[in-house]
Amino acid sequence: MTKHDYILVDVFTDRQFGGNPLAVFPDGNGIDTAAMQTIAAELNLSETVFVVDPDDAAHACRLRIFTPKREMPIAGHPTVGTGWVLQRLGRIPGDGQVVFEEGVGPIPVTLRNVDGSINVEMEQPVPTFGQVYADRGLIAAMLSVPDDAIRADVPVQVVSAGVPFLYVPLTGLAAMRQVQLRLDLFAEFWAGETPVDIFVLTMETEDPAATVHSRMFAPTMNIPEDPATGAASGPLGAYLVKHGLVTPADAPTMIGEQGYEMGRPSRIGIHVTSDGETISRVSISGTAVPVGGGWIELKV
């Protein structure tokens, strides 16, 4: 048997049992891909990270990121959480920039010590904007909300920074609390297309300091609902700026809140640089707290 340690942290929160839980295997070398996927399914968290040697020696490490169902080319809370764990272990500095390798390529990560707390910022690829969907009746039924709960002044649209999500703008918190994803209509909506997971948002927030309130449902990842979705938050910021919900002046300092309906409040820094026409840079940021850990034994 081989023994492989992991560390459990909560990400995008400053307190235990908030945010999004994450398992980080600081030494994933020697674990094959099939075993990584099996371990992720066994732990059954939204994501599990295996830190392995980088392909480029100039980079800090390579991250293999798995949901219970599949490997991800990029993900936010695993990147932020792994950065926090590795600095705590002394493997990367608590101030400065390193580069992680992920499926989409090199990802710059900046760590800052802010009043004794490590904040981790992850630069993401500039998002691409995809198809707009006009059938608000089917979308509303899929979400179990009235048709008029979906805003008509901004589009329902796919946006991606490596992982596509369908962004659905709702009118307010009352509508957000009603959302229950119907898997039968999810399948009907995507019939004949590759399915994309659902990200719903509203500009009404629980915390007056927040910019946007959101929920994410990921049947394709075997995640009923995610309490904090970093890979969707960068594209969310780009969506808000592109469609005039946030001004370019306010775009560098947005705050996303998520997980409230699950009892796991999360706070995600969202940073977008735009001249009003072109979005040139997108990043997300947050911190983490330790929760525990353990080990997995694998038969050789």
C-alpha positions, 0 to 999 in steps of 0.5 A: 500500500502507498499512503498519500496525505491530503489537507482540507481547507475552506476557500473564499471564506475567513471562517471554518465551514463557510466557502467551498471545501477543497482537498489538496494532495500536496504530493500527487506524484506517483498517483495515476489519472484513474486513481486521481479520479477515483479519489475525487469521487471517494472524497465527493467534494466539488473539487480535489487537487493533486499537486505534481511536478511542473512541465516547465521547471520555471513554474511552481507546480502543475495542478491536476483538478478533479470533480467527482466526475471529471478532470477540469482544465482550470478551476478557481477555488482549487487554484486559490486554495492550493496557493494558500496551502502551499504557502502555509507549507513553505513551498511558495512565498507568502508575498509575490507571484508564482505560476501554476500549470493547469490544463489551459496553460500557465496561470499566474498566481499572486500572494499577498499578506494582508494583515496576517491573512494570505490573499491569493489572486488568480489571473484567468484567460480573458473570457470569450462570449458565446451563444445567446439563448432567447427561450426564456420560458424553457429556461425559467421552467428549468430553474423552477421560477416564473418567466418574469424572474429572468431579466429581459434587458440583458442576455442569457449567454454562455461565457467561458474562461476555459470552462463554459457556463450559461449565465442567467440574470434574475430580477432579485434575491426572491427569485434566486431563493426559488431556483431549483434546477430540474434535471429533466428540463436541463437535458431537454434544453441541451438536447443535441448540444454539449451541455453547459452548467448553469450560473444564475445571478442577480445584482441584489445582494445579501451583503451591501458591500457585495456587487453580485449574488450568484448560484451555480448548478453543475450536473455535468460535474456531478455537483448539485450546487457549488458554494463558490465557483472561481472559474465562473466568477472571472467570466461573471465579472466580464459579463457584468462589464460587457452588458453594462451592469458594472462600470469599467471604473468599478470593475477592478474591485467587484465582490461576488457572493455565493453559497448563501442558499447552502448555508456556506457564505462565500466572498470572491474578489473579482477584478476586470480591467476594461477600457469600456470597449475591450476587456484586457485582464480578468482575475479573482481572489480570496483566502482560505482557512484550514479545516483538517486533513487525512490520507488515502491508501492505495494498493500498489 
